[in-house]
């Protein structure tokens, strides 16, 4: 009995035909493609499309984790699954105010907890610099 691996198309880093992007991939293929991205990838636009999609929250979170520019995640701060990822990516001194606002405004406990933890880490790092 086949597990389906022999039926899968090989995946590459190239866009899919007809402008469908990564939306045409199955969840398994999409996760494989997301996980195989290197640290210097140029696929933020594809990843944002996945985050914006109606995919399972796990697939959306994995895409959010790989977005290189955290500014692109700010549009999803109200999403409890993506807001956590956003909070964890805030690492600059200019992000302190954003994290404080996120902590005060988010209605999701998971996002507030992530913002609180990241704010503590960021403030400690900034104190060490001084």
mmCIF file of the C-alpha atoms, coordinates in Angstrom:
data_MODEL
# 
_entry.id   MODEL 
# 
loop_
_atom_site.group_PDB 
_atom_site.id 
_atom_site.type_symbol 
_atom_site.label_atom_id 
_atom_site.label_alt_id 
_atom_site.label_comp_id 
_atom_site.label_asym_id 
_atom_site.label_entity_id 
_atom_site.label_seq_id 
_atom_site.pdbx_PDB_ins_code 
_atom_site.Cartn_x 
_atom_site.Cartn_y 
_atom_site.Cartn_z 
_atom_site.occupancy 
_atom_site.B_iso_or_equiv 
_atom_site.pdbx_formal_charge 
_atom_site.auth_seq_id 
_atom_site.auth_comp_id 
_atom_site.auth_asym_id 
_atom_site.auth_atom_id 
_atom_site.pdbx_PDB_model_num 
ATOM 1   C CA . UNK A 1 1   ? 0.000  0.000  0.000   1.00 0.00 ? 1   UNK A CA 1 
ATOM 2   C CA . UNK A 1 2   ? 1.332  3.433  -0.932  1.00 0.00 ? 2   UNK A CA 1 
ATOM 3   C CA . UNK A 1 3   ? 1.626  6.250  1.582   1.00 0.00 ? 3   UNK A CA 1 
ATOM 4   C CA . UNK A 1 4   ? 1.211  8.822  -1.176  1.00 0.00 ? 4   UNK A CA 1 
ATOM 5   C CA . UNK A 1 5   ? 4.886  9.821  -1.435  1.00 0.00 ? 5   UNK A CA 1 
ATOM 6   C CA . UNK A 1 6   ? 5.090  8.334  -4.923  1.00 0.00 ? 6   UNK A CA 1 
ATOM 7   C CA . UNK A 1 7   ? 2.183  10.553 -6.027  1.00 0.00 ? 7   UNK A CA 1 
ATOM 8   C CA . UNK A 1 8   ? 3.649  13.836 -4.798  1.00 0.00 ? 8   UNK A CA 1 
ATOM 9   C CA . UNK A 1 9   ? 5.154  16.330 -7.178  1.00 0.00 ? 9   UNK A CA 1 
ATOM 10  C CA . UNK A 1 10  ? 8.741  17.310 -6.477  1.00 0.00 ? 10  UNK A CA 1 
ATOM 11  C CA . UNK A 1 11  ? 8.901  20.731 -4.851  1.00 0.00 ? 11  UNK A CA 1 
ATOM 12  C CA . UNK A 1 12  ? 11.241 23.512 -5.779  1.00 0.00 ? 12  UNK A CA 1 
ATOM 13  C CA . UNK A 1 13  ? 11.730 27.061 -4.637  1.00 0.00 ? 13  UNK A CA 1 
ATOM 14  C CA . UNK A 1 14  ? 10.210 28.371 -7.856  1.00 0.00 ? 14  UNK A CA 1 
ATOM 15  C CA . UNK A 1 15  ? 6.761  29.931 -7.971  1.00 0.00 ? 15  UNK A CA 1 
ATOM 16  C CA . UNK A 1 16  ? 3.959  27.747 -9.224  1.00 0.00 ? 16  UNK A CA 1 
ATOM 17  C CA . UNK A 1 17  ? 2.443  28.300 -12.673 1.00 0.00 ? 17  UNK A CA 1 
ATOM 18  C CA . UNK A 1 18  ? -0.522 30.554 -13.378 1.00 0.00 ? 18  UNK A CA 1 
ATOM 19  C CA . UNK A 1 19  ? 0.254  32.917 -10.498 1.00 0.00 ? 19  UNK A CA 1 
ATOM 20  C CA . UNK A 1 20  ? -1.220 30.527 -7.917  1.00 0.00 ? 20  UNK A CA 1 
ATOM 21  C CA . UNK A 1 21  ? 1.813  30.814 -5.662  1.00 0.00 ? 21  UNK A CA 1 
ATOM 22  C CA . UNK A 1 22  ? 1.927  28.575 -2.673  1.00 0.00 ? 22  UNK A CA 1 
ATOM 23  C CA . UNK A 1 23  ? -1.868 28.538 -2.303  1.00 0.00 ? 23  UNK A CA 1 
ATOM 24  C CA . UNK A 1 24  ? -2.084 25.569 -4.668  1.00 0.00 ? 24  UNK A CA 1 
ATOM 25  C CA . UNK A 1 25  ? 0.079  23.347 -2.447  1.00 0.00 ? 25  UNK A CA 1 
ATOM 26  C CA . UNK A 1 26  ? -1.289 20.802 -0.004  1.00 0.00 ? 26  UNK A CA 1 
ATOM 27  C CA . UNK A 1 27  ? -0.615 21.473 3.678   1.00 0.00 ? 27  UNK A CA 1 
ATOM 28  C CA . UNK A 1 28  ? 2.182  18.878 3.706   1.00 0.00 ? 28  UNK A CA 1 
ATOM 29  C CA . UNK A 1 29  ? 3.868  20.342 0.630   1.00 0.00 ? 29  UNK A CA 1 
ATOM 30  C CA . UNK A 1 30  ? 3.437  23.854 1.970   1.00 0.00 ? 30  UNK A CA 1 
ATOM 31  C CA . UNK A 1 31  ? 4.963  22.974 5.340   1.00 0.00 ? 31  UNK A CA 1 
ATOM 32  C CA . UNK A 1 32  ? 7.869  21.278 3.584   1.00 0.00 ? 32  UNK A CA 1 
ATOM 33  C CA . UNK A 1 33  ? 8.479  24.371 1.479   1.00 0.00 ? 33  UNK A CA 1 
ATOM 34  C CA . UNK A 1 34  ? 8.241  26.689 4.511   1.00 0.00 ? 34  UNK A CA 1 
ATOM 35  C CA . UNK A 1 35  ? 10.587 24.553 6.618   1.00 0.00 ? 35  UNK A CA 1 
ATOM 36  C CA . UNK A 1 36  ? 13.152 24.324 3.833   1.00 0.00 ? 36  UNK A CA 1 
ATOM 37  C CA . UNK A 1 37  ? 13.551 28.091 3.518   1.00 0.00 ? 37  UNK A CA 1 
ATOM 38  C CA . UNK A 1 38  ? 17.004 29.345 4.388   1.00 0.00 ? 38  UNK A CA 1 
ATOM 39  C CA . UNK A 1 39  ? 17.598 32.349 6.643   1.00 0.00 ? 39  UNK A CA 1 
ATOM 40  C CA . UNK A 1 40  ? 18.255 34.615 3.640   1.00 0.00 ? 40  UNK A CA 1 
ATOM 41  C CA . UNK A 1 41  ? 15.124 33.669 1.691   1.00 0.00 ? 41  UNK A CA 1 
ATOM 42  C CA . UNK A 1 42  ? 13.153 36.207 -0.348  1.00 0.00 ? 42  UNK A CA 1 
ATOM 43  C CA . UNK A 1 43  ? 9.727  34.615 0.127   1.00 0.00 ? 43  UNK A CA 1 
ATOM 44  C CA . UNK A 1 44  ? 8.110  37.000 2.642   1.00 0.00 ? 44  UNK A CA 1 
ATOM 45  C CA . UNK A 1 45  ? 5.352  37.801 0.147   1.00 0.00 ? 45  UNK A CA 1 
ATOM 46  C CA . UNK A 1 46  ? 4.449  34.098 -0.223  1.00 0.00 ? 46  UNK A CA 1 
ATOM 47  C CA . UNK A 1 47  ? 4.603  33.642 3.541   1.00 0.00 ? 47  UNK A CA 1 
ATOM 48  C CA . UNK A 1 48  ? 2.330  36.632 4.167   1.00 0.00 ? 48  UNK A CA 1 
ATOM 49  C CA . UNK A 1 49  ? -0.165 35.131 1.702   1.00 0.00 ? 49  UNK A CA 1 
ATOM 50  C CA . UNK A 1 50  ? -0.142 31.913 3.761   1.00 0.00 ? 50  UNK A CA 1 
ATOM 51  C CA . UNK A 1 51  ? -0.601 33.846 7.025   1.00 0.00 ? 51  UNK A CA 1 
ATOM 52  C CA . UNK A 1 52  ? -3.516 35.736 5.442   1.00 0.00 ? 52  UNK A CA 1 
ATOM 53  C CA . UNK A 1 53  ? -5.102 32.508 4.182   1.00 0.00 ? 53  UNK A CA 1 
ATOM 54  C CA . UNK A 1 54  ? -7.655 30.270 5.809   1.00 0.00 ? 54  UNK A CA 1 
ATOM 55  C CA . UNK A 1 55  ? -5.124 27.485 6.335   1.00 0.00 ? 55  UNK A CA 1 
ATOM 56  C CA . UNK A 1 56  ? -4.889 25.603 9.631   1.00 0.00 ? 56  UNK A CA 1 
ATOM 57  C CA . UNK A 1 57  ? -3.437 27.783 12.393  1.00 0.00 ? 57  UNK A CA 1 
ATOM 58  C CA . UNK A 1 58  ? -0.312 25.605 12.599  1.00 0.00 ? 58  UNK A CA 1 
ATOM 59  C CA . UNK A 1 59  ? 0.524  26.182 8.922   1.00 0.00 ? 59  UNK A CA 1 
ATOM 60  C CA . UNK A 1 60  ? -0.100 29.913 9.367   1.00 0.00 ? 60  UNK A CA 1 
ATOM 61  C CA . UNK A 1 61  ? 2.122  30.035 12.465  1.00 0.00 ? 61  UNK A CA 1 
ATOM 62  C CA . UNK A 1 62  ? 4.952  28.236 10.703  1.00 0.00 ? 62  UNK A CA 1 
ATOM 63  C CA . UNK A 1 63  ? 4.727  30.723 7.846   1.00 0.00 ? 63  UNK A CA 1 
ATOM 64  C CA . UNK A 1 64  ? 4.725  33.637 10.303  1.00 0.00 ? 64  UNK A CA 1 
ATOM 65  C CA . UNK A 1 65  ? 7.846  32.292 12.029  1.00 0.00 ? 65  UNK A CA 1 
ATOM 66  C CA . UNK A 1 66  ? 9.753  32.423 8.729   1.00 0.00 ? 66  UNK A CA 1 
ATOM 67  C CA . UNK A 1 67  ? 8.803  35.973 7.738   1.00 0.00 ? 67  UNK A CA 1 
ATOM 68  C CA . UNK A 1 68  ? 12.023 37.949 7.840   1.00 0.00 ? 68  UNK A CA 1 
ATOM 69  C CA . UNK A 1 69  ? 10.482 41.409 8.281   1.00 0.00 ? 69  UNK A CA 1 
ATOM 70  C CA . UNK A 1 70  ? 8.449  41.503 11.512  1.00 0.00 ? 70  UNK A CA 1 
ATOM 71  C CA . UNK A 1 71  ? 6.813  44.758 10.365  1.00 0.00 ? 71  UNK A CA 1 
ATOM 72  C CA . UNK A 1 72  ? 4.804  42.646 7.924   1.00 0.00 ? 72  UNK A CA 1 
ATOM 73  C CA . UNK A 1 73  ? 3.250  40.736 10.818  1.00 0.00 ? 73  UNK A CA 1 
ATOM 74  C CA . UNK A 1 74  ? 1.882  43.821 12.565  1.00 0.00 ? 74  UNK A CA 1 
ATOM 75  C CA . UNK A 1 75  ? -1.240 43.668 10.415  1.00 0.00 ? 75  UNK A CA 1 
ATOM 76  C CA . UNK A 1 76  ? -2.023 40.337 12.122  1.00 0.00 ? 76  UNK A CA 1 
ATOM 77  C CA . UNK A 1 77  ? -1.459 41.435 15.731  1.00 0.00 ? 77  UNK A CA 1 
ATOM 78  C CA . UNK A 1 78  ? -5.103 40.772 16.628  1.00 0.00 ? 78  UNK A CA 1 
ATOM 79  C CA . UNK A 1 79  ? -4.825 37.125 15.516  1.00 0.00 ? 79  UNK A CA 1 
ATOM 80  C CA . UNK A 1 80  ? -4.014 35.098 18.620  1.00 0.00 ? 80  UNK A CA 1 
ATOM 81  C CA . UNK A 1 81  ? -1.875 32.598 16.717  1.00 0.00 ? 81  UNK A CA 1 
ATOM 82  C CA . UNK A 1 82  ? 0.108  35.147 14.722  1.00 0.00 ? 82  UNK A CA 1 
ATOM 83  C CA . UNK A 1 83  ? 0.246  37.796 17.456  1.00 0.00 ? 83  UNK A CA 1 
ATOM 84  C CA . UNK A 1 84  ? 2.397  35.453 19.549  1.00 0.00 ? 84  UNK A CA 1 
ATOM 85  C CA . UNK A 1 85  ? 4.894  35.077 16.712  1.00 0.00 ? 85  UNK A CA 1 
ATOM 86  C CA . UNK A 1 86  ? 4.929  38.833 16.149  1.00 0.00 ? 86  UNK A CA 1 
ATOM 87  C CA . UNK A 1 87  ? 5.641  39.558 19.819  1.00 0.00 ? 87  UNK A CA 1 
ATOM 88  C CA . UNK A 1 88  ? 8.552  37.111 19.851  1.00 0.00 ? 88  UNK A CA 1 
ATOM 89  C CA . UNK A 1 89  ? 10.146 38.808 16.830  1.00 0.00 ? 89  UNK A CA 1 
ATOM 90  C CA . UNK A 1 90  ? 10.256 42.263 18.414  1.00 0.00 ? 90  UNK A CA 1 
ATOM 91  C CA . UNK A 1 91  ? 13.944 42.756 19.259  1.00 0.00 ? 91  UNK A CA 1 
ATOM 92  C CA . UNK A 1 92  ? 14.831 46.413 18.703  1.00 0.00 ? 92  UNK A CA 1 
ATOM 93  C CA . UNK A 1 93  ? 14.687 49.217 21.229  1.00 0.00 ? 93  UNK A CA 1 
ATOM 94  C CA . UNK A 1 94  ? 12.019 50.840 19.050  1.00 0.00 ? 94  UNK A CA 1 
ATOM 95  C CA . UNK A 1 95  ? 9.814  47.793 19.619  1.00 0.00 ? 95  UNK A CA 1 
ATOM 96  C CA . UNK A 1 96  ? 9.390  48.425 23.367  1.00 0.00 ? 96  UNK A CA 1 
ATOM 97  C CA . UNK A 1 97  ? 6.504  50.830 22.835  1.00 0.00 ? 97  UNK A CA 1 
ATOM 98  C CA . UNK A 1 98  ? 4.829  48.480 20.353  1.00 0.00 ? 98  UNK A CA 1 
ATOM 99  C CA . UNK A 1 99  ? 5.088  45.566 22.780  1.00 0.00 ? 99  UNK A CA 1 
ATOM 100 C CA . UNK A 1 100 ? 3.672  47.682 25.602  1.00 0.00 ? 100 UNK A CA 1 
ATOM 101 C CA . UNK A 1 101 ? 0.718  48.634 23.384  1.00 0.00 ? 101 UNK A CA 1 
ATOM 102 C CA . UNK A 1 102 ? 0.240  45.017 22.322  1.00 0.00 ? 102 UNK A CA 1 
ATOM 103 C CA . UNK A 1 103 ? 0.291  43.953 25.958  1.00 0.00 ? 103 UNK A CA 1 
ATOM 104 C CA . UNK A 1 104 ? -2.374 46.498 26.850  1.00 0.00 ? 104 UNK A CA 1 
ATOM 105 C CA . UNK A 1 105 ? -4.603 46.040 23.814  1.00 0.00 ? 105 UNK A CA 1 
ATOM 106 C CA . UNK A 1 106 ? -4.626 42.360 22.917  1.00 0.00 ? 106 UNK A CA 1 
ATOM 107 C CA . UNK A 1 107 ? -7.677 40.418 23.988  1.00 0.00 ? 107 UNK A CA 1 
ATOM 108 C CA . UNK A 1 108 ? -5.803 37.101 23.703  1.00 0.00 ? 108 UNK A CA 1 
ATOM 109 C CA . UNK A 1 109 ? -3.956 35.782 26.736  1.00 0.00 ? 109 UNK A CA 1 
ATOM 110 C CA . UNK A 1 110 ? -1.407 33.973 24.554  1.00 0.00 ? 110 UNK A CA 1 
ATOM 111 C CA . UNK A 1 111 ? -0.478 37.212 22.793  1.00 0.00 ? 111 UNK A CA 1 
ATOM 112 C CA . UNK A 1 112 ? -0.245 39.156 26.059  1.00 0.00 ? 112 UNK A CA 1 
ATOM 113 C CA . UNK A 1 113 ? 1.951  36.454 27.596  1.00 0.00 ? 113 UNK A CA 1 
ATOM 114 C CA . UNK A 1 114 ? 4.254  36.430 24.572  1.00 0.00 ? 114 UNK A CA 1 
ATOM 115 C CA . UNK A 1 115 ? 4.427  40.245 24.577  1.00 0.00 ? 115 UNK A CA 1 
ATOM 116 C CA . UNK A 1 116 ? 5.155  40.311 28.325  1.00 0.00 ? 116 UNK A CA 1 
ATOM 117 C CA . UNK A 1 117 ? 7.949  37.735 27.992  1.00 0.00 ? 117 UNK A CA 1 
ATOM 118 C CA . UNK A 1 118 ? 9.492  39.449 24.968  1.00 0.00 ? 118 UNK A CA 1 
ATOM 119 C CA . UNK A 1 119 ? 9.284  42.849 26.665  1.00 0.00 ? 119 UNK A CA 1 
ATOM 120 C CA . UNK A 1 120 ? 11.136 41.462 29.682  1.00 0.00 ? 120 UNK A CA 1 
ATOM 121 C CA . UNK A 1 121 ? 13.848 39.981 27.417  1.00 0.00 ? 121 UNK A CA 1 
ATOM 122 C CA . UNK A 1 122 ? 14.131 43.170 25.374  1.00 0.00 ? 122 UNK A CA 1 
ATOM 123 C CA . UNK A 1 123 ? 14.349 45.459 28.414  1.00 0.00 ? 123 UNK A CA 1 
ATOM 124 C CA . UNK A 1 124 ? 17.036 43.227 29.944  1.00 0.00 ? 124 UNK A CA 1 
ATOM 125 C CA . UNK A 1 125 ? 19.042 43.298 26.709  1.00 0.00 ? 125 UNK A CA 1 
ATOM 126 C CA . UNK A 1 126 ? 18.730 47.084 26.494  1.00 0.00 ? 126 UNK A CA 1 
ATOM 127 C CA . UNK A 1 127 ? 19.837 47.462 30.137  1.00 0.00 ? 127 UNK A CA 1 
ATOM 128 C CA . UNK A 1 128 ? 22.967 45.379 29.406  1.00 0.00 ? 128 UNK A CA 1 
ATOM 129 C CA . UNK A 1 129 ? 23.831 47.714 26.503  1.00 0.00 ? 129 UNK A CA 1 
ATOM 130 C CA . UNK A 1 130 ? 23.806 50.753 28.765  1.00 0.00 ? 130 UNK A CA 1 
# 
